[in-house]
Amino acid sequence: WGRSILVKNEYGYTNFLKIGWEDDFPGGIQRVDIRPDESGCDLVWTSEERTPSITPRLSAENGLLYTYAYDLDERGKVAWSVAAIRADTGETVFKIPTGTGKQFDASWAPITLGYDNTLYVGTTVGLLAIWDEE
């Protein structure tokens, strides 16, 4: 995106059948900018969001990076959410819970942004569609 590269860490993830969530993957997304004189790169921000199994999408229109993240809930279960991260600051703007457990893993599916601003993500139990009711 311009002179920026958005990189995510999915170290340790293979697929939803072969993982033990108790291992708690490190995760993280970083923005690295290439200097205008091309003398190197600079780390701009780091997000701690854990997004092991998704291809995120950047909306150039609103500057949000949409991804599929997880946290461990109070019972130690994997709770999945669609997350939006500001591309300029790395701040998580919102998270929308989608489901709990391995069955809600996206297992390498991409996030797709529809022309009507509907966000789609495929999971192992089916296709999720998320939109703003405004």
PyMOL CGO cylinders between C-alpha atoms (Angstrom):
from pymol import cmd
from pymol.cgo import CYLINDER

trace = [
    CYLINDER, 0.00, 0.00, 0.00, 2.02, 2.93, -1.26, 0.3, 1, 1, 1, 1, 1, 1,
    CYLINDER, 2.02, 2.93, -1.26, 5.44, 2.46, 0.31, 0.3, 1, 1, 1, 1, 1, 1,
    CYLINDER, 5.44, 2.46, 0.31, 4.04, 0.34, 3.17, 0.3, 1, 1, 1, 1, 1, 1,
    CYLINDER, 4.04, 0.34, 3.17, 4.17, -3.42, 3.61, 0.3, 1, 1, 1, 1, 1, 1,
    CYLINDER, 4.17, -3.42, 3.61, 1.77, -5.10, 6.06, 0.3, 1, 1, 1, 1, 1, 1,
    CYLINDER, 1.77, -5.10, 6.06, 3.15, -8.38, 7.40, 0.3, 1, 1, 1, 1, 1, 1,
    CYLINDER, 3.15, -8.38, 7.40, 1.46, -10.90, 9.68, 0.3, 1, 1, 1, 1, 1, 1,
    CYLINDER, 1.46, -10.90, 9.68, 2.97, -13.61, 11.85, 0.3, 1, 1, 1, 1, 1, 1,
    CYLINDER, 2.97, -13.61, 11.85, 1.34, -17.01, 11.54, 0.3, 1, 1, 1, 1, 1, 1,
    CYLINDER, 1.34, -17.01, 11.54, 4.25, -18.98, 12.95, 0.3, 1, 1, 1, 1, 1, 1,
    CYLINDER, 4.25, -18.98, 12.95, 3.24, -22.37, 14.32, 0.3, 1, 1, 1, 1, 1, 1,
    CYLINDER, 3.24, -22.37, 14.32, -0.13, -22.63, 12.57, 0.3, 1, 1, 1, 1, 1, 1,
    CYLINDER, -0.13, -22.63, 12.57, -0.64, -25.51, 10.15, 0.3, 1, 1, 1, 1, 1, 1,
    CYLINDER, -0.64, -25.51, 10.15, -4.41, -26.04, 9.96, 0.3, 1, 1, 1, 1, 1, 1,
    CYLINDER, -4.41, -26.04, 9.96, -7.38, -26.30, 12.28, 0.3, 1, 1, 1, 1, 1, 1,
    CYLINDER, -7.38, -26.30, 12.28, -7.13, -30.11, 12.53, 0.3, 1, 1, 1, 1, 1, 1,
    CYLINDER, -7.13, -30.11, 12.53, -3.50, -30.20, 13.66, 0.3, 1, 1, 1, 1, 1, 1,
    CYLINDER, -3.50, -30.20, 13.66, -3.33, -27.49, 16.26, 0.3, 1, 1, 1, 1, 1, 1,
    CYLINDER, -3.33, -27.49, 16.26, -3.54, -27.38, 20.01, 0.3, 1, 1, 1, 1, 1, 1,
    CYLINDER, -3.54, -27.38, 20.01, -4.86, -23.97, 20.94, 0.3, 1, 1, 1, 1, 1, 1,
    CYLINDER, -4.86, -23.97, 20.94, -3.33, -24.29, 24.36, 0.3, 1, 1, 1, 1, 1, 1,
    CYLINDER, -3.33, -24.29, 24.36, -0.03, -23.59, 22.57, 0.3, 1, 1, 1, 1, 1, 1,
    CYLINDER, -0.03, -23.59, 22.57, -1.24, -19.99, 22.08, 0.3, 1, 1, 1, 1, 1, 1,
    CYLINDER, -1.24, -19.99, 22.08, 0.41, -18.72, 18.89, 0.3, 1, 1, 1, 1, 1, 1,
    CYLINDER, 0.41, -18.72, 18.89, 2.48, -15.52, 19.07, 0.3, 1, 1, 1, 1, 1, 1,
    CYLINDER, 2.48, -15.52, 19.07, 0.61, -13.73, 16.28, 0.3, 1, 1, 1, 1, 1, 1,
    CYLINDER, 0.61, -13.73, 16.28, 1.07, -10.09, 15.43, 0.3, 1, 1, 1, 1, 1, 1,
    CYLINDER, 1.07, -10.09, 15.43, 0.87, -7.81, 12.41, 0.3, 1, 1, 1, 1, 1, 1,
    CYLINDER, 0.87, -7.81, 12.41, 3.46, -5.18, 11.54, 0.3, 1, 1, 1, 1, 1, 1,
    CYLINDER, 3.46, -5.18, 11.54, 3.63, -2.26, 9.15, 0.3, 1, 1, 1, 1, 1, 1,
    CYLINDER, 3.63, -2.26, 9.15, 7.00, -1.63, 7.56, 0.3, 1, 1, 1, 1, 1, 1,
    CYLINDER, 7.00, -1.63, 7.56, 7.59, 1.44, 5.38, 0.3, 1, 1, 1, 1, 1, 1,
    CYLINDER, 7.59, 1.44, 5.38, 10.17, 1.66, 2.63, 0.3, 1, 1, 1, 1, 1, 1,
    CYLINDER, 10.17, 1.66, 2.63, 12.11, 4.93, 2.87, 0.3, 1, 1, 1, 1, 1, 1,
    CYLINDER, 12.11, 4.93, 2.87, 11.55, 7.38, -0.01, 0.3, 1, 1, 1, 1, 1, 1,
    CYLINDER, 11.55, 7.38, -0.01, 15.27, 7.28, -0.88, 0.3, 1, 1, 1, 1, 1, 1,
    CYLINDER, 15.27, 7.28, -0.88, 15.10, 3.45, -0.80, 0.3, 1, 1, 1, 1, 1, 1,
    CYLINDER, 15.10, 3.45, -0.80, 17.97, 3.30, 1.71, 0.3, 1, 1, 1, 1, 1, 1,
    CYLINDER, 17.97, 3.30, 1.71, 16.07, 0.80, 3.85, 0.3, 1, 1, 1, 1, 1, 1,
    CYLINDER, 16.07, 0.80, 3.85, 12.90, 0.16, 5.79, 0.3, 1, 1, 1, 1, 1, 1,
    CYLINDER, 12.90, 0.16, 5.79, 11.42, 1.32, 9.09, 0.3, 1, 1, 1, 1, 1, 1,
    CYLINDER, 11.42, 1.32, 9.09, 9.05, -0.46, 11.45, 0.3, 1, 1, 1, 1, 1, 1,
    CYLINDER, 9.05, -0.46, 11.45, 6.05, 1.86, 11.88, 0.3, 1, 1, 1, 1, 1, 1,
    CYLINDER, 6.05, 1.86, 11.88, 3.82, -0.16, 14.22, 0.3, 1, 1, 1, 1, 1, 1,
    CYLINDER, 3.82, -0.16, 14.22, 3.10, -3.60, 15.65, 0.3, 1, 1, 1, 1, 1, 1,
    CYLINDER, 3.10, -3.60, 15.65, -0.33, -5.02, 16.48, 0.3, 1, 1, 1, 1, 1, 1,
    CYLINDER, -0.33, -5.02, 16.48, -0.60, -7.95, 18.87, 0.3, 1, 1, 1, 1, 1, 1,
    CYLINDER, -0.60, -7.95, 18.87, -3.72, -9.37, 17.16, 0.3, 1, 1, 1, 1, 1, 1,
    CYLINDER, -3.72, -9.37, 17.16, -3.42, -13.13, 16.58, 0.3, 1, 1, 1, 1, 1, 1,
    CYLINDER, -3.42, -13.13, 16.58, -4.53, -13.93, 13.04, 0.3, 1, 1, 1, 1, 1, 1,
    CYLINDER, -4.53, -13.93, 13.04, -3.05, -17.33, 12.20, 0.3, 1, 1, 1, 1, 1, 1,
    CYLINDER, -3.05, -17.33, 12.20, -5.29, -18.55, 9.41, 0.3, 1, 1, 1, 1, 1, 1,
    CYLINDER, -5.29, -18.55, 9.41, -6.54, -15.71, 7.25, 0.3, 1, 1, 1, 1, 1, 1,
    CYLINDER, -6.54, -15.71, 7.25, -5.51, -13.54, 4.35, 0.3, 1, 1, 1, 1, 1, 1,
    CYLINDER, -5.51, -13.54, 4.35, -6.34, -10.01, 5.56, 0.3, 1, 1, 1, 1, 1, 1,
    CYLINDER, -6.34, -10.01, 5.56, -7.73, -7.29, 3.31, 0.3, 1, 1, 1, 1, 1, 1,
    CYLINDER, -7.73, -7.29, 3.31, -6.92, -3.61, 3.28, 0.3, 1, 1, 1, 1, 1, 1,
    CYLINDER, -6.92, -3.61, 3.28, -9.60, -1.13, 2.30, 0.3, 1, 1, 1, 1, 1, 1,
    CYLINDER, -9.60, -1.13, 2.30, -7.80, 1.76, 0.61, 0.3, 1, 1, 1, 1, 1, 1,
    CYLINDER, -7.80, 1.76, 0.61, -11.08, 3.69, 0.84, 0.3, 1, 1, 1, 1, 1, 1,
    CYLINDER, -11.08, 3.69, 0.84, -11.23, 3.78, 4.66, 0.3, 1, 1, 1, 1, 1, 1,
    CYLINDER, -11.23, 3.78, 4.66, -7.67, 2.78, 5.60, 0.3, 1, 1, 1, 1, 1, 1,
    CYLINDER, -7.67, 2.78, 5.60, -8.74, -0.28, 7.63, 0.3, 1, 1, 1, 1, 1, 1,
    CYLINDER, -8.74, -0.28, 7.63, -7.04, -3.66, 7.51, 0.3, 1, 1, 1, 1, 1, 1,
    CYLINDER, -7.04, -3.66, 7.51, -9.72, -6.32, 8.01, 0.3, 1, 1, 1, 1, 1, 1,
    CYLINDER, -9.72, -6.32, 8.01, -8.58, -9.59, 9.53, 0.3, 1, 1, 1, 1, 1, 1,
    CYLINDER, -8.58, -9.59, 9.53, -9.87, -12.60, 11.45, 0.3, 1, 1, 1, 1, 1, 1,
    CYLINDER, -9.87, -12.60, 11.45, -8.40, -12.81, 14.94, 0.3, 1, 1, 1, 1, 1, 1,
    CYLINDER, -8.40, -12.81, 14.94, -8.77, -14.95, 18.03, 0.3, 1, 1, 1, 1, 1, 1,
    CYLINDER, -8.77, -14.95, 18.03, -8.47, -14.55, 21.76, 0.3, 1, 1, 1, 1, 1, 1,
    CYLINDER, -8.47, -14.55, 21.76, -8.79, -17.15, 24.47, 0.3, 1, 1, 1, 1, 1, 1,
    CYLINDER, -8.79, -17.15, 24.47, -12.00, -16.67, 26.45, 0.3, 1, 1, 1, 1, 1, 1,
    CYLINDER, -12.00, -16.67, 26.45, -12.36, -17.08, 30.22, 0.3, 1, 1, 1, 1, 1, 1,
    CYLINDER, -12.36, -17.08, 30.22, -12.73, -20.87, 29.76, 0.3, 1, 1, 1, 1, 1, 1,
    CYLINDER, -12.73, -20.87, 29.76, -9.60, -21.10, 27.61, 0.3, 1, 1, 1, 1, 1, 1,
    CYLINDER, -9.60, -21.10, 27.61, -11.65, -21.62, 24.43, 0.3, 1, 1, 1, 1, 1, 1,
    CYLINDER, -11.65, -21.62, 24.43, -10.72, -19.98, 21.16, 0.3, 1, 1, 1, 1, 1, 1,
    CYLINDER, -10.72, -19.98, 21.16, -13.06, -17.04, 20.48, 0.3, 1, 1, 1, 1, 1, 1,
    CYLINDER, -13.06, -17.04, 20.48, -12.93, -15.76, 16.89, 0.3, 1, 1, 1, 1, 1, 1,
    CYLINDER, -12.93, -15.76, 16.89, -13.68, -12.21, 15.74, 0.3, 1, 1, 1, 1, 1, 1,
    CYLINDER, -13.68, -12.21, 15.74, -13.49, -10.06, 12.66, 0.3, 1, 1, 1, 1, 1, 1,
    CYLINDER, -13.49, -10.06, 12.66, -11.07, -7.28, 13.55, 0.3, 1, 1, 1, 1, 1, 1,
    CYLINDER, -11.07, -7.28, 13.55, -10.40, -3.95, 11.87, 0.3, 1, 1, 1, 1, 1, 1,
    CYLINDER, -10.40, -3.95, 11.87, -6.97, -2.35, 12.34, 0.3, 1, 1, 1, 1, 1, 1,
    CYLINDER, -6.97, -2.35, 12.34, -6.07, 1.20, 11.29, 0.3, 1, 1, 1, 1, 1, 1,
    CYLINDER, -6.07, 1.20, 11.29, -3.36, 0.95, 8.64, 0.3, 1, 1, 1, 1, 1, 1,
    CYLINDER, -3.36, 0.95, 8.64, -1.87, 4.29, 9.67, 0.3, 1, 1, 1, 1, 1, 1,
    CYLINDER, -1.87, 4.29, 9.67, -1.54, 3.60, 13.44, 0.3, 1, 1, 1, 1, 1, 1,
    CYLINDER, -1.54, 3.60, 13.44, -1.99, -0.15, 14.05, 0.3, 1, 1, 1, 1, 1, 1,
    CYLINDER, -1.99, -0.15, 14.05, -4.84, 0.53, 16.48, 0.3, 1, 1, 1, 1, 1, 1,
    CYLINDER, -4.84, 0.53, 16.48, -7.59, -2.10, 16.60, 0.3, 1, 1, 1, 1, 1, 1,
    CYLINDER, -7.59, -2.10, 16.60, -10.75, -0.11, 15.86, 0.3, 1, 1, 1, 1, 1, 1,
    CYLINDER, -10.75, -0.11, 15.86, -13.30, -2.86, 16.47, 0.3, 1, 1, 1, 1, 1, 1,
    CYLINDER, -13.30, -2.86, 16.47, -13.76, -6.60, 16.88, 0.3, 1, 1, 1, 1, 1, 1,
    CYLINDER, -13.76, -6.60, 16.88, -16.98, -8.42, 16.01, 0.3, 1, 1, 1, 1, 1, 1,
    CYLINDER, -16.98, -8.42, 16.01, -17.30, -11.88, 17.65, 0.3, 1, 1, 1, 1, 1, 1,
    CYLINDER, -17.30, -11.88, 17.65, -18.17, -14.64, 15.17, 0.3, 1, 1, 1, 1, 1, 1,
    CYLINDER, -18.17, -14.64, 15.17, -17.96, -17.88, 17.14, 0.3, 1, 1, 1, 1, 1, 1,
    CYLINDER, -17.96, -17.88, 17.14, -16.06, -20.04, 19.59, 0.3, 1, 1, 1, 1, 1, 1,
    CYLINDER, -16.06, -20.04, 19.59, -14.09, -23.19, 18.83, 0.3, 1, 1, 1, 1, 1, 1,
    CYLINDER, -14.09, -23.19, 18.83, -12.05, -24.74, 16.04, 0.3, 1, 1, 1, 1, 1, 1,
    CYLINDER, -12.05, -24.74, 16.04, -15.09, -24.92, 13.77, 0.3, 1, 1, 1, 1, 1, 1,
    CYLINDER, -15.09, -24.92, 13.77, -14.99, -21.12, 13.36, 0.3, 1, 1, 1, 1, 1, 1,
    CYLINDER, -14.99, -21.12, 13.36, -11.39, -21.18, 12.13, 0.3, 1, 1, 1, 1, 1, 1,
    CYLINDER, -11.39, -21.18, 12.13, -11.10, -19.68, 8.65, 0.3, 1, 1, 1, 1, 1, 1,
    CYLINDER, -11.10, -19.68, 8.65, -8.42, -22.27, 7.74, 0.3, 1, 1, 1, 1, 1, 1,
    CYLINDER, -8.42, -22.27, 7.74, -6.62, -20.12, 5.13, 0.3, 1, 1, 1, 1, 1, 1,
    CYLINDER, -6.62, -20.12, 5.13, -9.72, -18.54, 3.61, 0.3, 1, 1, 1, 1, 1, 1,
    CYLINDER, -9.72, -18.54, 3.61, -9.44, -14.91, 2.52, 0.3, 1, 1, 1, 1, 1, 1,
    CYLINDER, -9.44, -14.91, 2.52, -11.57, -12.06, 3.76, 0.3, 1, 1, 1, 1, 1, 1,
    CYLINDER, -11.57, -12.06, 3.76, -13.61, -10.63, 0.90, 0.3, 1, 1, 1, 1, 1, 1,
    CYLINDER, -13.61, -10.63, 0.90, -15.08, -7.12, 0.91, 0.3, 1, 1, 1, 1, 1, 1,
    CYLINDER, -15.08, -7.12, 0.91, -18.24, -6.82, -1.17, 0.3, 1, 1, 1, 1, 1, 1,
    CYLINDER, -18.24, -6.82, -1.17, -19.28, -3.82, -3.24, 0.3, 1, 1, 1, 1, 1, 1,
    CYLINDER, -19.28, -3.82, -3.24, -21.99, -3.07, -0.65, 0.3, 1, 1, 1, 1, 1, 1,
    CYLINDER, -21.99, -3.07, -0.65, -19.45, -3.14, 2.25, 0.3, 1, 1, 1, 1, 1, 1,
    CYLINDER, -19.45, -3.14, 2.25, -20.45, -6.65, 3.34, 0.3, 1, 1, 1, 1, 1, 1,
    CYLINDER, -20.45, -6.65, 3.34, -17.47, -8.57, 4.68, 0.3, 1, 1, 1, 1, 1, 1,
    CYLINDER, -17.47, -8.57, 4.68, -17.33, -12.29, 3.90, 0.3, 1, 1, 1, 1, 1, 1,
    CYLINDER, -17.33, -12.29, 3.90, -15.15, -14.93, 5.53, 0.3, 1, 1, 1, 1, 1, 1,
    CYLINDER, -15.15, -14.93, 5.53, -15.31, -18.67, 5.01, 0.3, 1, 1, 1, 1, 1, 1,
    CYLINDER, -15.31, -18.67, 5.01, -14.99, -20.90, 8.06, 0.3, 1, 1, 1, 1, 1, 1,
    CYLINDER, -14.99, -20.90, 8.06, -14.98, -24.64, 8.46, 0.3, 1, 1, 1, 1, 1, 1,
    CYLINDER, -14.98, -24.64, 8.46, -18.74, -24.47, 9.24, 0.3, 1, 1, 1, 1, 1, 1,
    CYLINDER, -18.74, -24.47, 9.24, -19.72, -22.17, 6.37, 0.3, 1, 1, 1, 1, 1, 1,
    CYLINDER, -19.72, -22.17, 6.37, -19.60, -18.67, 4.99, 0.3, 1, 1, 1, 1, 1, 1,
    CYLINDER, -19.60, -18.67, 4.99, -20.07, -15.72, 7.35, 0.3, 1, 1, 1, 1, 1, 1,
    CYLINDER, -20.07, -15.72, 7.35, -21.42, -12.40, 6.09, 0.3, 1, 1, 1, 1, 1, 1,
    CYLINDER, -21.42, -12.40, 6.09, -21.01, -9.32, 8.29, 0.3, 1, 1, 1, 1, 1, 1,
    CYLINDER, -21.01, -9.32, 8.29, -22.37, -5.86, 7.51, 0.3, 1, 1, 1, 1, 1, 1,
    CYLINDER, -22.37, -5.86, 7.51, -23.20, -2.58, 9.18, 0.3, 1, 1, 1, 1, 1, 1,
    CYLINDER, -23.20, -2.58, 9.18, -26.92, -2.01, 9.70, 0.3, 1, 1, 1, 1, 1, 1,
    CYLINDER, -26.92, -2.01, 9.70, -26.67, 1.77, 9.28, 0.3, 1, 1, 1, 1, 1, 1,
]
cmd.load_cgo(trace, "trace")
